[in-house]
């Protein structure tokens, strides 16, 4: 009589590849999660596929950063090299790439900035130009799908048009359509080495109090050609997930983010909750609320637990 069933096909595993490493580095704030070297990322992707997962979401950490995020769209950038290597060994594994600039910007923001006295601005159109270059470079390197996570206006249409014109009509777009300015991203910024050096991201990520605005943002991305709609974070915005799935009826994803992961890990280490039982309950709730795809750091564990 159970209405909601989980399987390995529901989950996407985020992976971090660093140009600066020769061997993996543990991320202290995220037990069990690592930055991988270029060589190791291929083996990790292969293990993910062997576990029954169908897809990974790839984040890159460059050796050097600048104010034009040049490492994001370089032909031999870290993500581009990782994609080519992964697709050689795992051609059937769906490779999704994060398209954002924060990991590559020296200041840690998701776009080109201008500072006026004590105020700073993220320049939307200039940023979109760089996002388009990044998405196109990922597609050329073998990405099956790109996942813009910056929340700039108009970037889905611009990316779709660039992909189509350059012969990548089959490359999908998983849009972070409603990404909220959240307290739950902290550990990720350790993992991606992307904390803002000044200010915060509230001018371009969404206010946690706004639901109607989220639906307007999603509607724009649908109109511009998004194939999959992402809600981020997960549990604090499960109402948004439900409303998006009900209203738009498109494939809908949710990202169970680093802070949510770290909280359960910390509670489990203290014996407050049973980790496996808690994670299965959380993931079931997300699928029940409308998620077709769940991006989670437990993806490989969940592939095993759901088989059992």
N, C-alpha and C positions, 0 to 999 in steps of 0.2 A: 504493500500500500504506500510505500515511500514515494513521494512526488518528485523529489529532486535528487538526482544521482550525479556523483562526481566521477570523472575519469581523467586520465593523463592528458587527454585531448583538450581539456579545459584550461590548461596552464601554460604560461610562457615564463621562461627562466631569464632573469636579467643577468648579464655578465659584464664584467669590467676588464678591459685590456689596457695595459699601460706600456707606453713606449720607453719608460724609464727603468723597467724591471728586467732582471735576468731570471728570477724565480718568483713565485707567488708571494704576496704580502697579505697577511691577515688584517682585516679591518676591525679595530678594537671595539668600536661601538656596534658592530653587527656580527656577533658570534657565528662562525661557520661560513662567512662570506669573505671573498678574497678579491684582490686585484691580481690579474694574471699577466704573465709575460706573453709576447706574441707566440712563442712556441707552445706554451701551456694552454693558451686559449683554444687552440685547435683540438687538443685532447679533451678539454673540458666540454667543448661543444659536442664532440663525439660521444662522451659519456652521457650527456643529456639526451642525445638521440637514442642511445642504447637503453636508456631508462624508460623509453616510451613517449618522451616529449616530442612534439612536432615543431616547436619554434623556440628561438632565443631572441632576446632584445639586447643589443650590443651597445655599450657605452665606451668611449675612448678617452684616454688621458695622455696628452701629448708630452713630449720631452720639454718643449718650450711653449710659452704663451705670448700673445701680443694683443694689441687693441683692435686688430682686424680679424681675430680668430682664424688666422691663415691655416693653422693645422687642421681645421674642421673640413676644409674642402681641398686640401693638398692631394695630388694624385697618389703620393706615397705616404699619406697620413696614416696614423695608427689604425683607425677603423678600416680604411681602404685595404691596407695590407692584411689585416685580420680577416676581412671578408673573402679576399681571394684565397687565402689559405684554408679557411673553413669550408668554402664551397668546393675546393679541390678534394677534400677528404669526406665531406658530408653534403653531397650535392642535393639530397632530398630534404635536408633540414631547412625549414623556413627561417631565413635570416632577416630580422627586423632591426633597423638601426635608429637610435635616438638622433634626431636632427635638432640640435640646439647648439648654442655658442658658449654657454657658461663654462664648460670644461676647458675651452680654448682661449677665452678672453683673460687677459692679465688682471682685470678688475673683477672677474667672477660673475658679471651680469649676463643676461641672456641675449643682449644686443649691443649695438653700437651706442655709446653714450656721449652726451655733451654736458659739461659742468658749467653752470652759471652761478658764480659766487658760492653760496652755501647749498645750492640746489643742483640736482642732476636730472637729466632727461634721457630716456631710452628712445632712440630715433627709429621709429617704426619702419619706414620705407627703406632706409639704408640697411636695416637689419634683415628685412625680407630678401633683399638682393643677395645677401650672404647665405641665408638659409636655402635659397634656390640653388646656389652653387654647391652647397653641401649636399643637399638631397640628390642632385644630379651626379655628383662624384660618387656617392654611395651606390646609386643604381648602376653606374658604369663598372663599379668594382664587384657587383654581384648581389646587392641587396634585393630581396624579394619584396620588401615593404619598407617604407620610411615612416618614422613616427615623429612629426614635429611637436616639440614640447615647450615651445617658447611663449605661446599665447600672443604673438603679434597679429594685428589685423591684416587680413588679405593674404596670408601666407599659403593657405591651402590652394586657392585658385592659382597663385603664381607658381607653386611647385607642380601642380597638375599640368598646367600649360607647358612648363619647361620639360617635364618628363615626356609628355605626348609628342612635342615637337622633335625631341631627340630620339624617338623610337622606343621609349619605355612605357608604352601604353598599358602593359600588363603589370607594371610595378605599382603596388597598392599604397594607399596612404592611411595610416592609423593616426588620426588626429587627436592630440590632447585637447579635446574640444572644451572641456570645463576643468581647468587646472586651478586649484585654489591656493592662495598664499597661506601656507600651513605651518604649524609648529612641528609637524611630523616628518619634515624633510632633513632634519639635522644630521643623522648618521649618513644619509646619502651624500651630503656635501663632504664628509670625510672620505667616502668611497670614491667620489668623482673629483675630489680636490677642487671644489668649485664654490667655496663660500664667498659672498660678495665682500669686496674690500671696503666698500662704503655704501651707506643707505641700505635699502631692502628691496624686495621684489613686488611690493604691494601695488605699484603703479601699473604693472602689466599682468600680474596674476590676480585671481578673483578674490573678492571679499567673502569670508566664510559665511556671512549673514545673507548672501544674495542667491536666491533660487531662481527667480524669474529671469535675472540677468544670465544665469547659466544656460537656461533654455534658449535665450536669444543668441548667445555665443554658439551654442550647438547648431542652431538653425542656420547660422551663417556658414559654418563649416560644411553642413549638408549641402547647402546651395552651391558651395564652391567646389564640391567634388570629393569630399572625404568618404572613404570606403568603410572605415571602422571608427566609432566614436569612443574616446577614452575619457573616463571620469577619474580624477586623482585629487586627493587620496581616496581610500575605500570606505571604511566604516563610518567616519564622520559625515560622509556624503552619500550614504546609502539611499537616502530619499531622492537625491538628484539622479542617481543611477536608475532607480525605479521610474522616475518621471521621464527621463530621456528614452529609456527602452519602450515605455508605453506610448509616448508621443510620436517618436520617429520610426520605430520598428526596424531600425538598421542594426547590423551587428554592433554590439556594444561591449566595450572592454572596461576593466577597472584595474587600477594599480594599487595593490596593497603595499604601501610604501615602507621605507626603512624604519621610521619611528614606530609604526604599528608592529613591524617585525621585532624590533628591539624590545618593545614593552612586553610582548609575550615571552620572548627569550628570557628576559630578566625575571619575570614572574615564575617561569618554569624552573629557573636555576635556584630560586628561593623556596621551591616546593609549594608555591601558592596555587598553581594550576598544573594540570597534566598537559604537556605541550601538544602531543598528538591529538588528544581529544579537543583541545581548544582550537587548534588550527583547522581541524576538520569541520568544527561547528562554524567558525568564521567563514571558511570557503563555501560551505553549504548556504550560509545566509547570503553571500554575495551572488551566487548563482541563482538562488531563489528570488532575489531582487531584480534579476534581469541580465546579469553578466553572462555573455557568451564566452568571453575570454577573461582570464584572471592572471595578471602579471604578479608574480610572487617569488620571493627568495626561497620559499619552501617547495618550489615546483618539482624538483627531483624527488624530495621526500614524499610529496603528495602522489607522484606517479607510483611509487612503491606502496604507500598506504592504501591507495584506491584499488590496487591489484589484490591486496590482502583482504 
